[in-house]
Amino acid sequence: MTSTRDAVLRVDLTTGTVRRETVPERWRRDFLGGKGLGARYLYEELSAGVDPWGCENLLGFFVGPLSGYLPGESRYAAVTKSPLTGAFLDSYSGGEFAARLSGSLDDALGLIVVGTADEPVRIELSGGEATVSPAETWGADAATTAAAFPDAAVACVGPAGESGVEYATIASDGGEHHAGRGGAGAVMGAKRLKAIVARDGPPELPPSVETLHEKYADAYEDHDVGRWQAAGETLESIDFANEVGVLPTEGWKRSRFDGADEIGIERARERSTGRERPDDAVPGGFRIDTEEGETVPRGATPMTLGAGLGIDEFDAVAALGGVCDRLGVDVISAGNAVAWAVRAGEKGLVDVDLVFGDEEGIRRLIEAIAYGTEDAPGRSEEASPPWPPELPALLGDGVDTAAEAYGGDDLIPTVKSMELPSYDPRGAAGMALAYATSDRGGCHRRARPIETEVFAADRWGTADRARAVAVAQDVRSVLWSLVADDFAGETMWGDLGAEWLEAIGLEYTPAELAGIGERVWTLVRLFNVREGFDREDDELPTVLTSPIDDGPAAGESIDPGEFDRMLEAYYAMREWGKNGRPTRACLERLDLLDVVDEATPLDDPWTDPPVDPEHFGAAERLGRTVE
């Protein structure tokens, strides 16, 4: 069998036209699909300074050469320029829509959407073809939009995407799954694209892959991560974070939450009506009934909407998560935005009559943010909201925007204007480096050294932390180019998917795939550098320099000097210069010299590198590791 995915479908919403294009063979070879191919298209087609809200911004829905074949959930990558950060954005989502998108694209690796429609539209996919039709569900939430297409799978924007919330999500399967962070839903809404409708079923497993699928599915079921996911999905994250003292509580004021047991995994098991995929070996998240419908809370829900907002009642947290899911708003950014408002009110920076633990008030503010008004529709009969009328729209543009208006930039940590998720790095300094160097802003998915560093911090030095972050970023870059399930993909760290690719007729060594991971990560850095990002944007948030007040990590903080040493070691290992920009030697090694354009500044090589030259090049490090 040979891989046959070699095209993309391009929809221009301004003209209403659909065109099929062949992906250049070298692009497929060097970048695979998913994140890598999305990065190649964005760097090629977007000029520096393109308005994320404008017609020229590109929104891609990419799969990979192995989509539909890998164990775990099928996933897709949403790729665009972020309105929240102004940087490259790749956001991932799984579930039924991702599986049916893979089948509906047929031999295509993705759908590229450009332009802006005059009126709301939807795109329907089937048999490798796309059609554009009017969208009758504009104004509806994610659940209502999905219900309008009972014979298909749907990814859509909710009211948050329509109103331009800068961290609006692309919600699929009625809001059970989201391409969440960074505002891909805002770009989709700005294009007046309400929904993508995938009509076909998932691709069938060919004989050459079926045995391999069974082998890896069994391996994942026996893997530590597989057993963890089967036991509690990501909801166990709050129990872990609270136990080791890295759970941001009440707007990052503390790092342990007294009510964590009430909103953690045991309460989820008690309240659950079943699992998301009951017949699967790894059965997915817990289904929870609320007054407004069923919801499937993930780990970020109790961490950010529970501990982060001081709510210790499971049903209330699940209900708030359901609100975010249906409105299409990122749980992490929304929770941090509300936490900022409460803390700013406590400090007298803004007149907000809202306290931590006030479920009804918090829900009301989340709804107001999503609709971009001083209050949500249907609430006009109530008294005036207890906040300034302009506050919801400011919070919808992110914490940094609200802080620019009122002050309070030291309350909630952000990186590149993206609010940090609920792992406090003051108990694990390597996590601070992972946040700071994340290509899409403050994100815990690119690298998670915290999971081992909290148990080995006394043995880890500066170079160890820098190496752990760089390796994880490169590995995930290649796996997200394939596009593998975040968790089941753990079984592929050994050869980075070489065995799978061989089964579909694509020959790669593990070292070559490691090189693709580093190439993709570096190309995204080049995109961000061209947008004006450099070392100053990899800065340490101010709040992280203050000591933790409570828990096992009490007294811990990030030392700015040590952080700078970690950052420079990281740059040197990547063969980037002191300003955080790739060097010519780095690009030559990664075959990117003929890709980089004149608008992208490069860095000078180090004259006195902070780490030994043998540490240079993540591809070489990984090659020694996996072969």
DAHU-V490214 format. One record per residue. N is the residue number from 1. PHI is phi as a letter, one per 40 degrees, with the letter a starting at -180 (* if undefined). BURIAL is 1 if it has 16 or more other C-alpha atoms within 10 Angstrom, else 0. D_FIRST is the distance of its C-alpha to the first C-alpha in Angstrom with 2 decimals. Layout:
# DAHU-V490214
n = [N:N]
phi = [PHI:PHI]
burial = [BURIAL:BURIAL]
d_first = [D_FIRST:D_FIRST]
This chain:
# DAHU-V490214
n = [1:2:3:4:5:6:7:8:9:10:11:12:13:14:15:16:17:18:19:20:21:22:23:24:25:26:27:28:29:30:31:32:33:34:35:36:37:38:39:40:41:42:43:44:45:46:47:48:49:50:51:52:53:54:55:56:57:58:59:60:61:62:63:64:65:66:67:68:69:70:71:72:73:74:75:76:77:78:79:80:81:82:83:84:85:86:87:88:89:90:91:92:93:94:95:96:97:98:99:100:101:102:103:104:105:106:107:108:109:110:111:112:113:114:115:116:117:118:119:120:121:122:123:124:125:126:127:128:129:130:131:132:133:134:135:136:137:138:139:140:141:142:143:144:145:146:147:148:149:150:151:152:153:154:155:156:157:158:159:160:161:162:163:164:165:166:167:168:169:170:171:172:173:174:175:176:177:178:179:180:181:182:183:184:185:186:187:188:189:190:191:192:193:194:195:196:197:198:199:200:201:202:203:204:205:206:207:208:209:210:211:212:213:214:215:216:217:218:219:220:221:222:223:224:225:226:227:228:229:230:231:232:233:234:235:236:237:238:239:240:241:242:243:244:245:246:247:248:249:250:251:252:253:254:255:256:257:258:259:260:261:262:263:264:265:266:267:268:269:270:271:272:273:274:275:276:277:278:279:280:281:282:283:284:285:286:287:288:289:290:291:292:293:294:295:296:297:298:299:300:301:302:303:304:305:306:307:308:309:310:311:312:313:314:315:316:317:318:319:320:321:322:323:324:325:326:327:328:329:330:331:332:333:334:335:336:337:338:339:340:341:342:343:344:345:346:347:348:349:350:351:352:353:354:355:356:357:358:359:360:361:362:363:364:365:366:367:368:369:370:371:372:373:374:375:376:377:378:379:380:381:382:383:384:385:386:387:388:389:390:391:392:393:394:395:396:397:398:399:400:401:402:403:404:405:406:407:408:409:410:411:412:413:414:415:416:417:418:419:420:421:422:423:424:425:426:427:428:429:430:431:432:433:434:435:436:437:438:439:440:441:442:443:444:445:446:447:448:449:450:451:452:453:454:455:456:457:458:459:460:461:462:463:464:465:466:467:468:469:470:471:472:473:474:475:476:477:478:479:480:481:482:483:484:485:486:487:488:489:490:491:492:493:494:495:496:497:498:499:500:501:502:503:504:505:506:507:508:509:510:511:512:513:514:515:516:517:518:519:520:521:522:523:524:525:526:527:528:529:530:531:532:533:534:535:536:537:538:539:540:541:542:543:544:545:546:547:548:549:550:551:552:553:554:555:556:557:558:559:560:561:562:563:564:565:566:567:568:569:570:571:572:573:574:575:576:577:578:579:580:581:582:583:584:585:586:587:588:589:590:591:592:593:594:595:596:597:598:599:600:601:602:603:604:605:606:607:608:609:610:611:612:613:614:615:616:617:618:619:620:621:622:623:624:625:626:627]
phi = [*:b:d:b:c:a:b:b:b:b:b:b:c:c:c:g:b:b:b:c:b:c:c:d:d:c:c:c:c:c:b:g:i:f:d:c:c:c:c:c:c:c:c:c:b:c:c:d:g:d:c:d:c:c:c:c:c:b:b:b:b:b:b:b:c:b:c:g:b:c:c:g:c:c:b:b:b:c:b:a:c:c:c:c:b:g:b:d:b:b:b:b:a:b:g:c:c:d:c:c:c:d:c:c:c:f:c:c:c:i:b:b:b:b:g:b:c:c:b:d:b:b:b:b:b:a:f:g:b:b:b:b:b:c:b:c:b:d:g:c:c:c:c:c:c:c:c:c:b:c:b:a:b:b:b:a:b:c:d:c:c:c:c:g:c:c:b:c:b:b:c:b:f:g:h:c:b:a:c:c:c:g:g:d:c:c:c:c:c:c:c:f:b:c:a:b:b:c:c:c:c:c:c:c:c:c:d:c:b:d:c:c:d:c:c:c:c:c:c:c:c:c:c:d:c:c:c:c:c:c:c:a:f:c:c:c:d:c:c:c:c:c:c:c:g:b:b:c:b:f:g:g:c:b:b:a:b:c:c:d:c:c:b:c:c:c:c:c:c:c:c:c:c:i:b:c:b:c:c:c:c:b:c:g:c:c:c:b:c:b:c:b:h:c:b:b:c:b:d:c:c:c:c:c:c:c:d:c:b:g:b:b:b:d:c:c:c:c:c:c:c:c:c:c:c:c:c:g:b:c:d:c:c:c:c:c:c:c:c:c:c:c:c:c:c:d:c:g:c:a:c:b:c:a:b:c:g:c:d:c:c:c:d:c:c:d:c:c:c:c:c:g:b:c:a:c:d:g:b:c:c:c:c:d:c:c:a:c:c:c:c:d:c:c:c:c:c:h:d:c:c:c:c:c:c:b:g:g:c:b:c:b:c:b:b:f:g:b:c:c:c:c:b:c:c:c:c:a:c:c:c:c:c:c:c:c:c:d:c:b:h:d:b:c:c:c:a:b:c:d:c:b:c:c:b:b:d:c:b:c:b:d:c:c:c:c:c:c:c:c:c:c:c:c:c:c:c:c:c:c:c:c:c:c:d:d:c:c:c:c:c:b:c:c:b:g:g:d:c:c:c:c:c:b:g:b:c:b:c:d:c:c:c:c:c:c:d:c:c:c:c:c:c:c:c:c:d:c:c:c:c:h:c:a:d:c:c:c:c:c:d:d:d:c:c:c:c:c:c:a:g:d:c:d:g:c:a:c:c:d:c:c:c:c:c:c:c:c:c:c:d:c:c:c:g:c:c:c:c:g:b:d:c:c:c:c:c:c:c:c:f:b:c:c:c:c:b:c:c:b:c:b:b:c:c:c:c:b:c:c:b:c:d:c:c:c:g:c:c:c:d:c:d:c:c:c:c]
burial = [0:0:0:0:1:1:1:1:1:1:1:1:1:0:0:0:0:1:0:0:0:0:1:0:0:0:0:1:0:1:1:1:1:1:1:1:1:1:1:1:1:1:1:0:0:1:0:0:0:0:0:1:1:0:1:1:1:1:1:1:1:1:1:1:1:1:1:1:1:1:1:1:1:1:1:1:1:1:1:1:1:1:1:1:1:1:1:1:1:1:1:1:1:1:1:1:1:1:1:1:1:1:1:1:1:1:1:1:1:1:1:1:1:1:1:1:1:0:0:1:1:1:1:1:1:1:0:1:1:1:0:1:0:0:1:0:1:1:1:1:1:1:1:0:1:1:0:0:0:0:0:1:1:1:1:1:1:1:1:1:1:1:1:1:1:1:1:1:1:1:1:1:1:1:1:1:1:1:1:1:1:1:1:1:1:1:1:1:1:1:1:1:1:1:1:1:1:1:1:1:1:1:1:0:0:0:0:0:1:0:0:1:1:0:0:1:1:0:1:1:1:0:1:0:1:1:0:1:1:1:1:1:1:1:1:1:1:1:1:0:1:1:1:1:1:1:1:1:1:1:1:1:1:1:1:1:1:0:1:1:1:1:1:1:1:0:0:1:1:0:0:1:0:0:1:1:0:0:0:0:1:1:1:1:1:1:1:1:1:0:0:0:0:1:1:1:1:1:1:1:1:1:1:1:1:1:1:1:1:1:1:1:1:1:1:1:1:1:1:1:1:1:1:1:1:1:1:1:1:1:1:1:1:1:1:1:1:1:1:1:1:1:1:1:1:0:0:0:0:1:1:1:0:1:1:1:1:0:1:0:1:1:1:1:1:1:1:1:1:1:1:1:1:1:1:1:0:0:0:0:0:0:0:0:1:0:1:0:0:0:1:1:1:1:1:1:1:1:1:1:1:1:1:0:0:0:0:1:1:0:1:1:1:1:1:1:1:1:1:1:1:1:1:1:1:1:1:1:1:1:1:1:1:1:1:1:1:1:1:1:1:1:1:1:0:1:1:1:1:1:0:0:1:1:0:0:0:0:0:0:0:1:1:0:1:1:1:1:1:1:1:1:1:1:1:1:1:1:1:1:1:1:1:1:1:1:1:1:1:1:1:1:0:0:1:1:1:1:1:1:1:1:1:1:0:0:0:1:1:1:1:1:1:1:1:1:1:1:1:1:1:1:1:1:1:1:1:1:1:1:1:0:1:1:1:0:0:1:1:1:1:0:1:1:0:0:1:1:0:1:1:1:1:1:0:1:1:1:0:0:0:0:1:1:1:1:1:1:1:1:1:1:1:1:1:1:1:1:0:1:1:1:1:1:1:1:1:0:0:1:0:1:0:0:0:1:0:0:0:1:0:1:1:0:1:0:0:0:1:1:1:0:0:0:1:1:1:1:1:1:1:1:1:0:0:0:0]
d_first = [0.00:3.81:6.79:9.00:12.17:14.58:17.87:20.88:23.47:27.00:29.95:33.44:35.87:38.88:38.02:35.94:33.17:29.39:27.25:23.54:22.78:19.95:19.70:20.60:17.86:20.18:20.75:17.11:17.02:20.45:20.62:17.14:18.44:21.09:24.24:23.24:22.25:25.24:27.51:26.46:27.27:30.51:31.75:31.04:32.53:35.35:38.63:40.73:42.86:40.95:42.45:40.00:41.68:41.55:39.58:37.96:36.26:32.55:31.03:27.27:25.08:21.88:18.75:16.05:12.34:12.39:14.92:15.02:13.09:15.81:18.90:22.17:22.86:20.54:22.31:22.81:24.86:27.93:28.95:32.30:35.63:37.67:41.05:42.26:41.67:41.08:38.15:34.35:33.10:29.82:30.13:27.63:27.62:25.79:26.27:25.55:25.69:23.06:20.65:21.54:21.52:17.83:17.30:20.00:18.67:15.51:13.72:16.70:17.28:20.86:24.14:26.93:30.46:33.44:36.98:39.27:39.99:43.62:43.33:41.02:37.64:34.39:30.86:28.79:25.00:23.01:20.08:19.56:23.25:26.36:29.98:33.15:35.98:39.27:39.22:41.84:41.43:42.68:45.09:43.43:42.05:38.44:39.06:40.80:38.16:35.34:37.52:37.85:34.21:33.94:30.86:28.79:28.23:30.40:30.82:34.30:37.34:40.49:44.05:43.54:40.92:43.12:46.19:44.57:44.62:43.02:41.02:39.91:36.53:33.75:34.06:31.42:31.66:35.41:36.02:34.28:31.92:32.68:31.43:34.75:36.33:37.56:38.00:34.79:36.52:39.52:37.49:35.94:39.46:40.91:38.52:39.84:36.38:37.03:33.64:29.93:29.04:25.45:25.41:21.97:20.71:18.09:14.38:13.29:11.43:8.19:8.97:7.02:9.24:12.23:13.87:13.62:15.15:17.91:18.59:19.14:21.00:23.31:23.77:24.78:27.12:28.86:28.85:32.20:30.83:29.18:32.50:34.36:32.30:32.60:36.33:37.22:34.46:35.85:39.30:40.18:40.19:43.75:45.01:43.55:44.89:48.28:48.61:48.08:50.11:47.65:47.75:49.31:51.99:54.09:52.84:52.28:55.88:54.98:52.04:52.57:53.01:55.49:53.77:50.26:50.44:51.27:48.09:45.63:43.23:45.91:47.22:43.73:43.27:46.67:46.08:42.49:41.81:38.38:35.10:32.67:29.81:31.89:29.12:26.93:27.15:28.25:30.24:30.91:34.31:37.58:38.69:42.32:44.64:47.00:49.64:47.40:44.23:41.52:40.11:37.61:39.26:37.31:38.95:40.27:42.25:44.82:44.80:45.53:47.14:48.81:49.98:49.80:52.10:54.22:53.19:53.23:52.67:49.14:49.39:50.72:47.89:45.26:47.06:47.08:43.35:42.96:45.11:42.94:39.76:41.18:42.78:39.65:41.26:39.97:41.65:42.13:43.70:45.73:47.11:48.06:49.66:51.83:52.69:53.79:56.01:57.67:58.32:59.56:61.92:63.15:63.97:65.74:63.39:62.71:64.55:62.07:63.43:60.40:60.04:57.30:56.77:57.78:54.87:56.32:57.20:53.83:52.02:54.28:53.56:49.76:50.10:52.38:49.93:47.07:49.24:50.75:54.29:57.21:56.36:53.69:54.33:56.36:58.43:61.09:63.67:63.57:65.63:64.49:61.58:62.72:61.20:61.78:60.28:58.17:56.61:53.58:52.34:52.90:51.01:48.19:47.88:47.53:49.93:50.56:51.80:54.14:55.43:56.18:58.32:60.15:59.69:58.09:55.27:55.75:55.05:51.27:48.97:46.45:44.20:43.54:45.19:42.68:44.44:43.48:41.89:43.69:43.44:46.65:45.90:49.52:48.77:45.80:46.22:42.61:41.71:44.11:42.21:38.89:40.53:42.19:39.16:36.70:35.23:35.86:39.26:40.50:37.36:36.70:32.91:32.26:33.95:35.98:38.01:40.64:38.86:39.76:42.46:44.99:45.03:45.04:46.91:49.67:47.28:45.29:46.60:45.94:43.12:41.45:41.37:40.12:37.33:36.24:36.04:34.17:31.55:30.89:30.72:28.10:25.94:26.11:25.43:21.99:21.24:22.59:20.37:17.27:19.30:19.98:22.74:25.91:26.70:23.56:22.40:25.16:22.96:20.76:23.81:23.26:20.29:19.92:16.30:15.02:13.48:11.66:10.44:9.30:7.12:5.20:5.85:9.45:12.25:15.49:18.46:20.44:23.25:21.25:20.29:23.97:24.92:22.87:24.81:28.05:27.19:26.55:29.73:31.71:30.64:31.81:35.01:35.46:35.20:37.84:40.01:40.04:41.29:44.14:43.02:44.11:45.67:48.19:45.47:44.19:47.60:48.76:49.96:53.69:53.70:51.71:54.60:56.90:57.00:55.55:58.52:57.43:55.24:53.84:53.11:56.60:57.88:54.49:53.67:51.64:53.78:53.29:53.88:51.31:48.82:49.39:48.80:45.50:44.46:45.40:43.61:40.46:40.85:41.48:38.45:36.29:38.21:39.71:43.41:46.37:46.03:42.50:40.86:38.17:39.62:38.64:37.64:35.23:33.58:33.46:31.74:29.08:28.57:30.28:33.34:32.16:31.14:34.48:37.15:40.92:41.64:40.11:42.67:41.66:43.62:45.58:44.50:46.49:49.61:50.12:46.86:47.46:44.85:44.17:41.84:39.58:38.52:37.29:33.65:31.57:28.51:30.49:31.81:28.46:26.98:29.77:29.24:25.59:25.12]
